[in-house]
Amino acid sequence: MNADTVFETERLILRPFTGDDLDAVFERTSDPDVMLYQNCGTLTFEDTRTGLERTIRAALETWPFAIRAIVVKATNQNVGVCHLGPCHRLEGHPIEISYSIVRARWGNGYATEASARLIQYGFESLDLAEIIAAVNPKNGASARVAEKLGLSVREKVEWPKQGLVDLYTITKEAYADWRRACSNT
Ligand SMILES: CC(C)(COP(=O)(O)OP(=O)(O)OC[C@H]1O[C@@H](n2cnc3c(N)ncnc32)[C@H](O)[C@@H]1OP(=O)(O)O)[C@@H](O)C(=O)NCCC(=O)NCCS
């Protein structure tokens, strides 16, 4: 598995971004509801283009594990992004899972389904020891996704422009237990 790996779940394809994703990405980055808890706020079309180009280049030149477009198999629509990679805002750069879905597709389980696949990749292929998620406590949907993925709050950490956020974590061992528990229910 490398920068080009395409992941698959029951309903989704998680593939690297291309220049053709610009309109789909801009639908998210221009929406204040989607960007409410992102430090940068909403983006212009040009800033979105620059960001997308940077994402595509970085995925090829370095190997930040996985930043993937979330594409619904049934419609071939790009509905969001899911990222597993180092969190540069925290000391020691722990590996973070993050997710964002276009407003019109919230509530379909896409963030959870996509993130679960990247977390599986992180623990079972990359042999990571721990994965974290930083969640603003006001962001109920994001907190719920983290919980559905088996993560739990360890501590509060100071976050730029957001104040204290909840640091969710799951260790490799807890993940194995959580997978076992899921398969027994
Ligand atoms: C957070 C986000 C990615 C969730 O995407 P999604 O595809 O709708 O998530 P899912 O459908 O997998 O799960 C959402 C869960 O949150 C619940 N939820 C939604 N709004 C909620 C709220 N205000 N408070 C508590 N729970 C809420 C849903 O009911 C669902 O839980 P359930 O399956 O138990 O019913 C989406 O809301 C989003 O893109 N938000 C803006 C970007 C963002 O904040 N990203 C997180 C930063 S890391």
Ligand as a Chemical Component Dictionary entry (heavy atoms), coordinates in Angstrom:
data_LIG
# 
_chem_comp.id                   LIG 
_chem_comp.type                 NON-POLYMER 
_chem_comp.pdbx_formal_charge   0 
_chem_comp.three_letter_code    LIG 
# 
loop_
_chem_comp_atom.comp_id 
_chem_comp_atom.atom_id 
_chem_comp_atom.alt_atom_id 
_chem_comp_atom.type_symbol 
_chem_comp_atom.charge 
_chem_comp_atom.model_Cartn_x 
_chem_comp_atom.model_Cartn_y 
_chem_comp_atom.model_Cartn_z 
_chem_comp_atom.pdbx_ordinal 
LIG C1  C1  C 0 -18.604 15.317 11.339 1  
LIG C2  C2  C 0 -19.057 14.842 9.960  2  
LIG C3  C3  C 0 -17.829 14.466 9.136  3  
LIG C4  C4  C 0 -19.935 13.604 10.126 4  
LIG O1  O1  O 0 -20.199 13.062 8.834  5  
LIG P1  P1  P 0 -21.387 12.049 8.580  6  
LIG O2  O2  O 0 -21.103 11.277 7.341  7  
LIG O3  O3  O 0 -22.679 12.759 8.683  8  
LIG O4  O4  O 0 -21.210 11.092 9.873  9  
LIG P2  P2  P 0 -21.958 9.730  10.150 10 
LIG O5  O5  O 0 -23.264 9.706  9.398  11 
LIG O6  O6  O 0 -20.992 8.640  9.923  12 
LIG O7  O7  O 0 -22.249 9.827  11.719 13 
LIG C5  C5  C 0 -22.775 11.018 12.290 14 
LIG C6  C6  C 0 -23.315 10.693 13.683 15 
LIG O8  O8  O 0 -23.427 11.899 14.434 16 
LIG C7  C7  C 0 -24.755 12.047 14.900 17 
LIG N1  N1  N 0 -24.988 13.481 14.981 18 
LIG C8  C8  C 0 -25.253 14.354 14.003 19 
LIG N2  N2  N 0 -25.349 15.608 14.497 20 
LIG C9  C9  C 0 -25.131 15.501 15.830 21 
LIG C10 C10 C 0 -25.093 16.442 16.894 22 
LIG N3  N3  N 0 -25.289 17.747 16.680 23 
LIG N4  N4  N 0 -24.828 15.983 18.150 24 
LIG C11 C11 C 0 -24.626 14.676 18.383 25 
LIG N5  N5  N 0 -24.642 13.728 17.411 26 
LIG C12 C12 C 0 -24.904 14.151 16.152 27 
LIG C13 C13 C 0 -25.585 11.315 13.871 28 
LIG O9  O9  O 0 -26.860 10.992 14.399 29 
LIG C14 C14 C 0 -24.703 10.083 13.643 30 
LIG O10 O10 O 0 -24.759 9.190  14.738 31 
LIG P3  P3  P 0 -25.682 7.854  14.691 32 
LIG O11 O11 O 0 -25.161 7.034  13.534 33 
LIG O12 O12 O 0 -25.448 7.224  16.006 34 
LIG O13 O13 O 0 -27.094 8.302  14.464 35 
LIG C15 C15 C 0 -19.886 15.933 9.216  36 
LIG O14 O14 O 0 -20.877 16.404 10.088 37 
LIG C16 C16 C 0 -19.004 17.077 8.747  38 
LIG O15 O15 O 0 -18.460 17.034 7.663  39 
LIG N6  N6  N 0 -18.889 18.126 9.567  40 
LIG C17 C17 C 0 -18.044 19.275 9.205  41 
LIG C18 C18 C 0 -16.566 18.914 9.185  42 
LIG C19 C19 C 0 -16.106 18.452 10.548 43 
LIG O16 O16 O 0 -16.523 19.008 11.567 44 
LIG N7  N7  N 0 -15.246 17.435 10.575 45 
LIG C20 C20 C 0 -14.722 16.896 11.812 46 
LIG C21 C21 C 0 -13.457 17.568 12.179 47 
LIG S1  S1  S 0 -12.263 16.273 12.535 48 
# 
loop_
_chem_comp_bond.comp_id 
_chem_comp_bond.atom_id_1 
_chem_comp_bond.atom_id_2 
_chem_comp_bond.value_order 
_chem_comp_bond.pdbx_ordinal 
LIG C1  C2  SING 1  
LIG C2  C3  SING 2  
LIG C2  C4  SING 3  
LIG C2  C15 SING 4  
LIG C4  O1  SING 5  
LIG O1  P1  SING 6  
LIG P1  O2  DOUB 7  
LIG P1  O3  SING 8  
LIG P1  O4  SING 9  
LIG O4  P2  SING 10 
LIG P2  O5  DOUB 11 
LIG P2  O6  SING 12 
LIG P2  O7  SING 13 
LIG O7  C5  SING 14 
LIG C5  C6  SING 15 
LIG C6  O8  SING 16 
LIG C6  C14 SING 17 
LIG O8  C7  SING 18 
LIG C7  N1  SING 19 
LIG C7  C13 SING 20 
LIG N1  C8  SING 21 
LIG N1  C12 SING 22 
LIG C8  N2  DOUB 23 
LIG N2  C9  SING 24 
LIG C9  C10 SING 25 
LIG C9  C12 DOUB 26 
LIG C10 N3  SING 27 
LIG C10 N4  DOUB 28 
LIG N4  C11 SING 29 
LIG C11 N5  DOUB 30 
LIG N5  C12 SING 31 
LIG C13 O9  SING 32 
LIG C13 C14 SING 33 
LIG C14 O10 SING 34 
LIG O10 P3  SING 35 
LIG P3  O11 DOUB 36 
LIG P3  O12 SING 37 
LIG P3  O13 SING 38 
LIG C15 O14 SING 39 
LIG C15 C16 SING 40 
LIG C16 O15 DOUB 41 
LIG C16 N6  SING 42 
LIG N6  C17 SING 43 
LIG C17 C18 SING 44 
LIG C18 C19 SING 45 
LIG C19 O16 DOUB 46 
LIG C19 N7  SING 47 
LIG N7  C20 SING 48 
LIG C20 C21 SING 49 
LIG C21 S1  SING 50 
# 
